Amino acid sequence: MFQILAEKVISGLAAFSMLLLSSYQGNDASFATYRTSFLDDRMFFECKLENAFENDFEEIFKSGQIIDIFFNVNIHYSGSVIHEEEFRHSIIFDPLTQLFSIELEDQELTFSTNSYNELKKLISNIEYSFKDENIKDCTMTMNAYLPKIRLIALNKDFDLMMLWKYNQPKITLSLARDFYED
């Protein structure tokens, strides 16, 4: 049993290593299809990260390492930052069960799936809320980034941002405009 598991992990690392040595096609990741809503002093924000996990990401997610997608939120009021937060979506693949385990910190949810398409859908959806008495007059900025990971088999670090062409997707919203247009 351990030999089968070891073979699956090694084959995953070998595929990942070949990916790094071959040519790759980066993704033009961006935030799109956003929606804000308000309930008293609480703002609810939903958006989708698009074109982020195409091309080489399936092999990366199947490498057996925890892969994190980080999101930073900054909320400004009258030129000052009133709130900063970082959260992440984490993925780890179990080669034995062929399941992706997913944690979405912003939604406080965990999932498991064997479908790569479902994985992409889950990790691409962001749901965020924040409460402040002045929220309707604030500006919110969110960006996403990928970390560097250590490739043990190659004894090298790999910057996953290369797969997003070193561009962090970013969205800035005037919450006042969204509130008063509703």
N, C-alpha and C positions, 0 to 999 in steps of 0.2 A: 504494500500500500504506500509506504513512504517512498519507494522507488518511483512509482507512478507520479506521485505528487512532485518529487524532485525533477522528474523528466518534464512535467508540464511547466514548472517554474523556469527551468533552464531553457526550454524551447521558447517560452515567452520572452525571456531576457535576450536570447539569441535573435529573435525577430525584432525586438526593440533595438538591439545593437546594430542590426543590418539597416534598420530605418535611419539611424544616425549617420551611417556611413554612405547611404545612398542620397540621391537628391530628394528634396521634400518640397511640398507645395504649401505655403503658409495660408492662413485663413484671414479674411477681412472681418474680424469680429466687431459687432456693434450692438448697442442697445436700440430696441425698436418696440413698437406696439405697446406704449406705456399707457397707464391709466392711474389717475389719482382720485381719491374720494375723501370726504371729510365727515367726521361725526364729532360734534362739539369741538374740543381742542385737539382731536387726534386726526392725523393724516394717515391714510392708507395708500401705499404706492405698489403698483404691480408693473412689471415689465419683462421683456424677453431678451435674452442674449442670443443674437442671431449670427449665423455663419461662424460659430466659434469652435465647434467640435467636429468638423468635417476632416477629410483627408486622413492624416496620420494618427488621429487621436484614439481610434479604437485599439491600435497596438499599444499605445502608451497606457491607456486605462487597463489593458490586460497584462501589463508588466508585473503585476503582483505587488507594486508599491502603492502606498496611499498617495493619491493625487488630489491636491486641493486647488480650488478656484477661490480666490479672495475677492471680496467686495469692500470698498471703502465708501462710507457715507459721511458727507459734511453738510450741515445745515447752518445757514447764515441768517442773521437778523440784524438789520441796520449796520451792515458792514463788519459784524463780528461773528465769529464761529460760536454757536450756542450748543452744538452737538457734533461729536465725531464718534464713529463706530466702525469697526471692522468685523465682518462675519465671513463664513466660508461655506462652500459646498464641497464635501469630501467624498471620494470614491476609492474603493478598494475592490479588487477582483480576486475571487477565490477560484483558483484553477481546478480544484478538486470537485467543487459543486457547479462550476461554470456560472456563478452568480456574481453580479455587481452589488455591493452594499453601498448605499448612498446616505449621507447625512446632510440635511439642509438646515443650517443653523438659524437662518432668518425665519424659517417656518417651524422650527423645533420639531422636525419630522425625520424619520429614518425609513428607508425603503430597501427592498431587494428585488432585483429583476435579472432575468437572463437575456433580455432584449437590449441591444445596443441603441436602437431607436428610442425605446422608452427611457433609457438612461439619459440620452441627449435631451429629451423633452423635459425630464425632471430637473436636471441641473441647469437648464437654460431659463427656467422660470424663477423670478425673484419676487418675493412678497415682503414688504417692509412697512412698518408703522412706527410713528413717533408722536408723542404728545407734548404740546407746549401751548401756553395761552396765546402766543403770537404766531402760531404755525401758519396761519393763513397769509401772513405777510413775509414769509421766509423764502429763501432760495435754497434748493437742495441740489447737491452734486453727488453723483455716484460714479465710481470707476471700478473696473475689474482688472485683475492681473493674475498671472500664473507664477509660481515660484521656480526656483532652481531645484533640481532633484539630483541625488547622488546615484550614479549607475555603478553599483558594486562590482558587477561583472567586468566593467571596463576601468574601474577605479577613476572615474571622471565625473565632474559635475556637468549637468545639462540644463540650460536655461529654457524652460518651456515657453517663455515669451517669444522665442524664435518662431514658434508655430503660429503666433499672432502677428508676425512681422514686426515684433517689438513695439506694437501699438496697443495702448491700454484703451479699451472701449470706455467712453465717458458720456454721461448725460447730465445736463444742467437744466433745472426746471424752476420757473417762477411760480411758486405755489399760489401766490395771490391771483395770478392770471388764471390758473386752473380752477381756483375756488370761485372766483367771480364770474367765470364763463359758464359754470354748471347751472 
